[in-house]
Amino acid sequence: MKKRTGSTLLVAGFGLVFGLSVAWAVEVSGAKCPVSDGPAQEGSSVDYRGGKLFFCCNKCPQAFAGNQAKYATQANLQLATTGQAQQGKCPISGKGVKENTALDVGGVSVTFCCNGCRKKVDGAEGDAQLDLVFSDKAFDKAFTVSSN
């Protein structure tokens, strides 16, 4: 009887560990390294804002750690791209969002509280547009990160 109980606990424990590792899996396909803009790899990552930030190589985490402010917008974008960050509020105003205001920003569907905020972001281009939505200030207003 004790053998069976031990085996049952071993199998249950393995199932729990396996289940948790699957639940924490993040899809990095299509994600870009926040430092080099190259394809992100699962083998090179650091903890960031309660999620995982992925890099293209083992050198980029050091560059990121040396100047997080420089790479924050791209890092926050990656959290959203990989599904670790979910939007709940407008990145401009911090107010609730309306579904009919969606705009693609860096490959992420972003919604706003009103068409005025949407227009502000839509009128910006490139890095300026990304900064409006994914800078630390905007990200803190609008997104929450699921724990890894």
N, CA, C and O of each residue as an XYZ file, in Angstrom:
592
protein
N       0.820     -1.190      0.000
C       0.000      0.000      0.000
C       0.869      1.261      0.000
O       0.565      2.227     -0.699
N       1.946      1.249      0.783
C       2.817      2.411      0.834
C       3.493      2.646     -0.509
O       3.690      3.793     -0.908
N       3.853      1.562     -1.220
C       4.475      1.716     -2.525
C       3.532      2.420     -3.489
O       3.940      3.320     -4.223
N       2.293      2.012     -3.483
C       1.309      2.593     -4.385
C       1.105      4.079     -4.056
O       1.007      4.906     -4.963
N       1.041      4.413     -2.778
C       0.861      5.806     -2.368
C       2.050      6.643     -2.813
O       1.878      7.756     -3.310
N       3.244      6.117     -2.640
C       4.443      6.825     -3.078
C       4.447      7.036     -4.577
O       4.784      8.123     -5.048
N       4.077      6.016     -5.334
C       4.013      6.131     -6.794
C       2.962      7.137     -7.211
O       3.173      7.934     -8.125
N       1.832      7.092     -6.536
C       0.752      8.028     -6.852
C       1.200      9.462     -6.601
O       0.931     10.354     -7.406
N       1.882      9.679     -5.481
C       2.374     11.021     -5.182
C       3.418     11.464     -6.193
O       3.435     12.627     -6.597
N       4.287     10.552     -6.607
C       5.306     10.871     -7.592
C       4.661     11.277     -8.911
O       5.053     12.278     -9.511
N       3.683     10.514     -9.362
C       2.987     10.825    -10.614
C       2.229     12.143    -10.487
O       2.262     12.965    -11.402
N       1.554     12.351     -9.370
C       0.809     13.595     -9.156
C       1.758     14.790     -9.122
O       1.464     15.837     -9.699
N       2.893     14.635     -8.446
C       3.878     15.712     -8.384
C       4.441     16.034     -9.750
O       4.593     17.207    -10.094
N       4.755     15.007    -10.544
C       5.251     15.218    -11.899
C       4.205     15.939    -12.735
O       4.524     16.859    -13.490
N       2.961     15.518    -12.596
C       1.871     16.153    -13.350
C       1.722     17.616    -12.991
O       1.477     18.450    -13.862
N       1.869     17.937    -11.708
C       1.768     19.320    -11.267
C       2.904     20.152    -11.845
O       2.667     21.240    -12.372
N       4.127     19.660    -11.754
C       5.276     20.383    -12.296
C       5.145     20.533    -13.801
O       5.370     21.622    -14.330
N       4.786     19.466    -14.502
C       4.633     19.523    -15.951
C       3.522     20.493    -16.319
O       3.674     21.283    -17.251
N       2.422     20.445    -15.610
C       1.286     21.334    -15.882
C       1.654     22.791    -15.681
O       1.261     23.646    -16.475
N       2.406     23.083    -14.623
C       2.815     24.455    -14.380
C       3.777     24.941    -15.441
O       3.690     26.091    -15.870
N       4.698     24.087    -15.877
C       5.638     24.519    -16.903
C       4.923     24.773    -18.216
O       5.301     25.684    -18.952
N       3.905     23.995    -18.527
C       3.130     24.231    -19.740
C       2.331     25.521    -19.600
O       2.238     26.296    -20.551
N       1.753     25.760    -18.422
C       0.964     26.976    -18.213
C       1.824     28.224    -18.332
O       1.329     29.276    -18.735
N       3.093     28.127    -17.990
C       3.970     29.282    -18.043
C       4.679     29.432    -19.381
O       5.431     30.387    -19.577
N       4.450     28.506    -20.299
C       5.102     28.577    -21.599
C       4.665     29.842    -22.323
O       3.497     30.227    -22.278
N       5.610     30.477    -22.985
C       5.349     31.708    -23.719
C       5.730     31.473    -25.173
O       6.771     30.881    -25.459
N       4.905     31.926    -26.072
C       5.182     31.793    -27.502
C       6.088     32.939    -27.940
O       5.657     34.092    -27.972
N       7.341     32.630    -28.278
C       8.283     33.668    -28.690
C       8.395     33.788    -30.205
O       9.092     34.671    -30.705
N       7.724     32.921    -30.931
C       7.756     32.977    -32.391
C       7.260     34.344    -32.866
O       6.148     34.755    -32.532
N       8.068     35.030    -33.627
C       7.702     36.349    -34.134
C       8.114     37.492    -33.224
O       8.075     38.652    -33.633
N       8.512     37.180    -31.988
C       8.952     38.228    -31.062
C      10.359     38.680    -31.439
O      11.169     37.895    -31.932
N      10.631     39.960    -31.195
C      11.942     40.518    -31.526
C      12.725     40.846    -30.266
O      12.159     41.241    -29.246
N      14.019     40.679    -30.356
C      14.929     41.035    -29.268
C      14.824     42.546    -29.037
O      14.923     43.315    -29.994
N      14.627     42.987    -27.797
C      14.502     44.422    -27.542
C      15.808     45.200    -27.733
O      15.788     46.427    -27.828
N      16.926     44.500    -27.788
C      18.219     45.162    -27.953
C      18.625     45.226    -29.421
O      18.968     46.296    -29.922
N      18.590     44.086    -30.116
C      19.096     44.024    -31.491
C      18.016     44.074    -32.558
O      18.318     44.317    -33.726
N      16.771     43.852    -32.184
C      15.629     43.759    -33.097
C      15.661     42.464    -33.914
O      14.879     42.304    -34.851
N      16.563     41.541    -33.564
C      16.611     40.233    -34.217
C      15.565     39.305    -33.621
O      14.898     39.665    -32.650
N      15.413     38.111    -34.193
C      14.428     37.152    -33.667
C      14.782     36.707    -32.242
O      15.914     36.303    -31.974
N      13.820     36.785    -31.350
C      14.031     36.366    -29.959
C      14.063     34.846    -29.875
O      13.384     34.155    -30.635
N      14.861     34.333    -28.939
C      15.023     32.898    -28.735
C      14.624     32.535    -27.306
O      14.853     33.309    -26.377
N      14.031     31.364    -27.135
C      13.633     30.911    -25.798
C      14.822     30.704    -24.872
O      14.683     30.849    -23.658
N      15.983     30.371    -25.413
C      17.145     30.028    -24.603
C      17.831     31.199    -23.929
O      18.716     30.994    -23.098
N      17.447     32.418    -24.262
C      18.081     33.591    -23.676
C      16.999     34.532    -23.154
O      16.342     35.224    -23.932
N      16.817     34.553    -21.834
C      15.744     35.371    -21.265
C      16.113     35.873    -19.877
O      17.011     35.344    -19.222
N      15.400     36.905    -19.445
C      15.513     37.426    -18.084
C      14.105     37.708    -17.569
O      13.172     37.884    -18.352
N      13.962     37.748    -16.252
C      12.692     38.147    -15.658
C      12.547     39.655    -15.831
O      13.499     40.410    -15.630
N      11.342     40.081    -16.208
C      11.102     41.506    -16.447
C       9.640     41.822    -16.178
O       8.760     41.246    -16.818
N       9.369     42.707    -15.263
C       8.011     43.168    -14.940
C       7.051     42.029    -14.606
O       5.850     42.158    -14.840
N       7.542     40.939    -14.077
C       6.685     39.804    -13.745
C       6.505     38.823    -14.883
O       5.754     37.857    -14.749
N       7.173     39.048    -15.994
C       7.121     38.139    -17.138
C       8.526     37.736    -17.539
O       9.478     37.920    -16.780
N       8.648     37.190    -18.728
C       9.951     36.807    -19.276
C      10.227     37.654    -20.502
O       9.361     37.817    -21.362
N      11.429     38.190    -20.580
C      11.872     38.970    -21.720
C      12.906     38.134    -22.461
O      13.868     37.652    -21.862
N      12.709     37.965    -23.755
C      13.547     37.085    -24.561
C      14.468     37.879    -25.476
O      14.114     38.948    -25.973
N      15.673     37.320    -25.686
C      16.703     37.973    -26.483
C      17.169     37.054    -27.604
O      16.846     35.866    -27.619
N      17.929     37.611    -28.540
C      18.408     36.829    -29.682
C      19.666     36.028    -29.345
O      19.963     35.037    -30.012
N      20.402     36.447    -28.324
C      21.664     35.787    -27.971
C      21.943     35.999    -26.483
O      21.161     36.644    -25.784
N      23.046     35.459    -26.013
C      23.391     35.586    -24.595
C      24.095     36.895    -24.247
O      24.333     37.164    -23.070
N      24.434     37.713    -25.241
C      25.077     39.000    -24.980
C      24.056     40.113    -24.724
O      24.318     41.040    -23.958
N      22.909     40.014    -25.361
C      21.908     41.084    -25.260
C      21.332     41.286    -23.855
O      21.034     42.427    -23.501
N      21.159     40.239    -23.034
C      20.675     40.506    -21.671
C      21.603     41.436    -20.886
O      21.142     42.234    -20.071
N      22.907     41.332    -21.133
C      23.864     42.209    -20.451
C      23.701     43.651    -20.919
O      23.733     44.580    -20.112
N      23.527     43.833    -22.226
C      23.309     45.177    -22.766
C      22.016     45.767    -22.210
O      21.963     46.949    -21.872
N      20.977     44.943    -22.117
C      19.693     45.388    -21.580
C      19.838     45.802    -20.119
O      19.344     46.855    -19.715
N      20.514     44.974    -19.330
C      20.704     45.266    -17.904
C      21.497     46.556    -17.704
O      21.291     47.269    -16.722
N      22.398     46.851    -18.628
C      23.220     48.053    -18.532
C      22.471     49.340    -18.825
O      22.921     50.416    -18.429
N      21.320     49.253    -19.519
C      20.565     50.459    -19.862
C      19.108     50.109    -20.151
O      18.650     50.229    -21.288
N      18.385     49.678    -19.125
C      16.989     49.264    -19.310
C      16.118     50.384    -19.858
O      15.209     50.123    -20.646
N      16.376     51.617    -19.460
C      15.547     52.738    -19.925
C      15.612     52.869    -21.449
O      14.609     53.179    -22.091
N      16.774     52.637    -22.014
C      16.950     52.749    -23.466
C      16.096     51.726    -24.215
O      15.600     52.013    -25.305
N      15.924     50.548    -23.644
C      15.231     49.449    -24.324
C      13.821     49.189    -23.793
O      13.176     48.228    -24.211
N      13.336     50.027    -22.881
C      12.054     49.778    -22.214
C      10.883     49.672    -23.185
O      10.056     48.770    -23.047
N      10.795     50.565    -24.155
C       9.663     50.534    -25.090
C       9.624     49.211    -25.837
O       8.564     48.596    -25.949
N      10.767     48.766    -26.351
C      10.817     47.501    -27.091
C      10.571     46.311    -26.167
O       9.954     45.326    -26.574
N      11.047     46.396    -24.933
C      10.819     45.315    -23.970
C       9.334     45.201    -23.630
O       8.792     44.096    -23.582
N       8.679     46.330    -23.395
C       7.250     46.323    -23.086
C       6.436     45.836    -24.281
O       5.457     45.109    -24.116
N       6.841     46.236    -25.475
C       6.185     45.752    -26.695
C       6.287     44.231    -26.772
O       5.313     43.561    -27.113
N       7.463     43.683    -26.455
C       7.618     42.230    -26.510
C       6.702     41.526    -25.510
O       6.155     40.468    -25.821
N       6.528     42.087    -24.328
C       5.611     41.480    -23.356
C       4.196     41.403    -23.925
O       3.491     40.416    -23.712
N       3.784     42.434    -24.643
C       2.457     42.429    -25.265
C       2.412     41.471    -26.451
O       1.434     40.745    -26.629
N       3.460     41.467    -27.256
C       3.523     40.596    -28.435
C       3.467     39.125    -28.048
O       2.835     38.327    -28.741
N       4.114     38.761    -26.957
C       4.153     37.365    -26.519
C       2.948     36.986    -25.662
O       2.863     35.857    -25.179
N       2.025     37.910    -25.471
C       0.808     37.611    -24.725
C       0.962     37.632    -23.217
O       0.049     37.232    -22.495
N       2.105     38.091    -22.732
C       2.316     38.148    -21.287
C       1.692     39.393    -20.665
O       1.408     39.420    -19.467
N       1.479     40.421    -21.481
C       0.859     41.660    -21.005
C      -0.500     41.807    -21.669
O      -0.635     41.632    -22.880
N      -1.495     42.129    -20.871
C      -2.846     42.328    -21.384
C      -3.254     43.776    -21.135
O      -3.031     44.329    -20.058
N      -3.855     44.372    -22.160
C      -4.297     45.750    -22.032
C      -5.643     45.811    -21.329
O      -6.533     45.008    -21.608
N      -5.788     46.756    -20.426
C      -7.052     46.951    -19.736
C      -7.539     48.387    -19.800
O      -8.726     48.659    -19.622
N      -6.602     49.317    -20.058
C      -6.947     50.737    -20.085
C      -6.249     51.430    -21.249
O      -5.366     50.865    -21.895
N      -6.664     52.661    -21.496
C      -6.081     53.470    -22.569
C      -4.647     53.864    -22.195
O      -4.416     54.340    -21.083
N      -3.676     53.675    -23.107
C      -2.295     54.033    -22.795
C      -2.052     55.545    -22.737
O      -1.026     55.986    -22.218
N      -2.978     56.332    -23.259
C      -2.833     57.788    -23.235
C      -3.464     58.371    -21.969
O      -2.818     59.128    -21.244
N      -4.717     58.020    -21.708
C      -5.452     58.618    -20.587
C      -5.496     57.760    -19.325
O      -5.684     58.282    -18.226
N      -5.325     56.460    -19.475
C      -5.471     55.546    -18.344
C      -6.917     55.199    -18.043
O      -7.204     54.534    -17.047
N      -7.840     55.649    -18.904
C      -9.272     55.367    -18.717
C      -9.640     54.043    -19.378
O      -8.831     53.452    -20.094
N     -10.864     53.580    -19.132
C     -11.369     52.363    -19.759
C     -11.387     52.488    -21.276
O     -11.421     53.597    -21.809
N     -11.365     51.360    -21.970
C     -11.274     51.365    -23.433
C     -12.607     51.018    -24.096
O     -13.489     50.410    -23.490
N     -12.719     51.422    -25.353
C     -13.884     51.105    -26.179
C     -13.409     50.233    -27.334
O     -12.408     50.542    -27.981
N     -14.129     49.145    -27.593
C     -13.718     48.175    -28.611
C     -13.567     48.775    -30.005
O     -12.682     48.355    -30.750
N     -14.384     49.724    -30.374
C     -14.361     50.250    -31.740
C     -13.233     51.248    -31.996
O     -13.264     51.970    -32.993
N     -12.241     51.297    -31.112
C     -11.118     52.224    -31.272
C      -9.803     51.500    -31.550
O      -8.740     52.113    -31.450
N      -9.846     50.232    -31.891
C      -8.628     49.422    -32.051
C      -7.720     49.953    -33.156
O      -8.181     50.422    -34.197
N      -6.427     49.866    -32.900
C      -5.395     50.293    -33.844
C      -4.205     49.351    -33.684
O      -3.830     49.007    -32.563
N      -3.613     48.934    -34.798
C      -2.424     48.084    -34.752
C      -1.208     48.956    -34.463
O      -0.899     49.874    -35.223
N      -0.530     48.669    -33.375
C       0.683     49.393    -33.003
C       1.778     48.362    -32.771
O       1.741     47.624    -31.787
N       2.737     48.309    -33.661
C       3.837     47.355    -33.529
C       3.403     45.909    -33.566
O       4.065     45.049    -32.986
N       2.295     45.623    -34.243
C       1.798     44.257    -34.332
C       0.858     43.867    -33.205
O       0.444     42.711    -33.119
N       0.516     44.809    -32.341
C      -0.390     44.565    -31.221
C      -1.656     45.397    -31.434
O      -1.578     46.588    -31.738
N      -2.809     44.771    -31.274
C      -4.070     45.502    -31.361
C      -4.278     46.266    -30.055
O      -4.452     45.666    -28.994
N      -4.258     47.591    -30.147
C      -4.378     48.458    -28.981
C      -5.694     49.219    -29.084
O      -6.040     49.725    -30.151
N      -6.427     49.299    -27.979
C      -7.680     50.048    -27.953
C      -7.537     51.270    -27.047
O      -6.661     51.329    -26.185
N      -8.413     52.228    -27.265
C      -8.323     53.514    -26.585
C      -9.658     53.880    -25.954
O     -10.679     53.249    -26.226
N      -9.640     54.904    -25.108
C     -10.865     55.358    -24.445
C     -11.746     56.159    -25.393
O     -12.962     56.234    -25.217
N     -11.118     56.756    -26.401
C     -11.865     57.604    -27.334
C     -11.097     57.716    -28.651
O      -9.935     57.320    -28.744
N     -11.755     58.251    -29.643
C     -11.103     58.429    -30.939
C     -10.045     59.524    -30.905
O      -9.158     59.543    -31.758
N     -10.120     60.439    -29.937
C      -9.092     61.465    -29.794
C      -7.740     60.856    -29.443
O      -6.721     61.217    -30.032
N      -7.729     59.936    -28.489
C      -6.484     59.252    -28.112
C      -6.001     58.365    -29.257
O      -4.803     58.290    -29.534
N      -6.939     57.699    -29.916
C      -6.582     56.855    -31.062
C      -5.933     57.702    -32.149
O      -4.924     57.304    -32.731
N      -6.504     58.856    -32.421
C      -5.992     59.746    -33.466
C      -4.579     60.227    -33.125
O      -3.728     60.333    -34.007
N      -4.335     60.516    -31.853
C      -3.003     60.952    -31.427
C      -1.960     59.887    -31.760
O      -0.887     60.204    -32.273
N      -2.274     58.629    -31.468
C      -1.336     57.535    -31.735
C      -1.258     57.248    -33.231
O      -0.174     57.008    -33.761
N      -2.396     57.270    -33.910
C      -2.433     56.999    -35.349
C      -1.638     58.045    -36.133
O      -1.081     57.737    -37.186
N      -1.583     59.271    -35.627
C      -0.855     60.341    -36.303
C       0.650     60.267    -36.122
O       1.395     60.912    -36.861
N       1.100     59.502    -35.165
C       2.540     59.335    -34.932
C       3.057     58.180    -35.789
O       2.286     57.326    -36.227
N       4.358     58.165    -36.020
C       4.957     57.110    -36.842
C       6.167     56.497    -36.151
O       6.801     57.125    -35.303
N       6.474     55.262    -36.526
C       7.687     54.584    -36.074
C       7.854     54.545    -34.567
O       6.938     54.184    -33.828
N       9.064     54.929    -34.123
C       9.386     54.881    -32.695
C       8.505     55.810    -31.866
O       8.185     55.501    -30.718
N       8.112     56.949    -32.441
C       7.250     57.884    -31.708
C       5.907     57.233    -31.391
O       5.361     57.425    -30.305
N       5.378     56.467    -32.336
C       4.107     55.774    -32.112
C       4.268     54.699    -31.040
O       3.426     54.574    -30.151
N       5.348     53.925    -31.126
C       5.602     52.885    -30.121
C       5.762     53.489    -28.730
O       5.255     52.940    -27.752
N       6.463     54.617    -28.639
C       6.664     55.274    -27.341
C       5.346     55.729    -26.721
O       5.186     55.667    -25.502
N       4.400     56.187    -27.544
C       3.107     56.637    -27.024
C       2.343     55.509    -26.330
O       1.576     55.754    -25.400
N       2.555     54.276    -26.786
C       1.801     53.137    -26.255
C       2.622     52.259    -25.316
O       2.091     51.744    -24.333
N       3.918     52.082    -25.609
C       4.714     51.096    -24.875
C       5.845     51.676    -24.018
O       6.618     50.913    -23.439
N       5.960     53.008    -23.923
C       6.939     53.569    -22.978
C       6.527     53.112    -21.577
O       5.386     52.700    -21.373
N       7.434     53.182    -20.628
C       7.095     52.745    -19.265
C       5.868     53.477    -18.726
O       5.005     52.861    -18.100
N       5.785     54.778    -18.962
C       4.666     55.575    -18.444
C       3.337     55.101    -19.036
O       2.374     54.886    -18.300
N       3.281     54.939    -20.350
C       2.049     54.497    -21.011
C       1.727     53.049    -20.645
O       0.571     52.713    -20.388
N       2.743     52.201    -20.623
C       2.565     50.783    -20.313
C       1.990     50.607    -18.906
O       1.102     49.783    -18.687
N       2.505     51.387    -17.961
C       2.010     51.311    -16.582
C       0.538     51.698    -16.484
O      -0.190     51.148    -15.658
N       0.094     52.632    -17.310
C      -1.315     53.051    -17.319
C      -2.228     51.972    -17.883
O      -3.344     51.779    -17.401
N      -1.750     51.272    -18.907
C      -2.648     50.468    -19.739
C      -2.545     48.959    -19.594
O      -3.528     48.262    -19.843
N      -1.408     48.433    -19.205
C      -1.172     46.992    -19.278
C      -0.901     46.368    -17.914
O      -0.391     47.018    -17.002
N      -1.256     45.096    -17.800
C      -0.861     44.278    -16.656
C      -0.151     43.051    -17.206
O      -0.502     42.541    -18.269
N       0.842     42.587    -16.478
C       1.640     41.442    -16.913
C       1.255     40.225    -16.087
O       1.193     40.285    -14.859
N       0.996     39.114    -16.784
C       0.724     37.843    -16.108
C       2.022     37.311    -15.554
O       3.053     37.376    -16.223
N       1.994     36.786    -14.342
C       3.219     36.249    -13.754
C       3.647     35.000    -14.497
O       2.818     34.224    -14.971
N       4.956     34.819    -14.590
C       5.507     33.684    -15.343
C       5.549     32.428    -14.548
O       5.987     31.394    -15.051
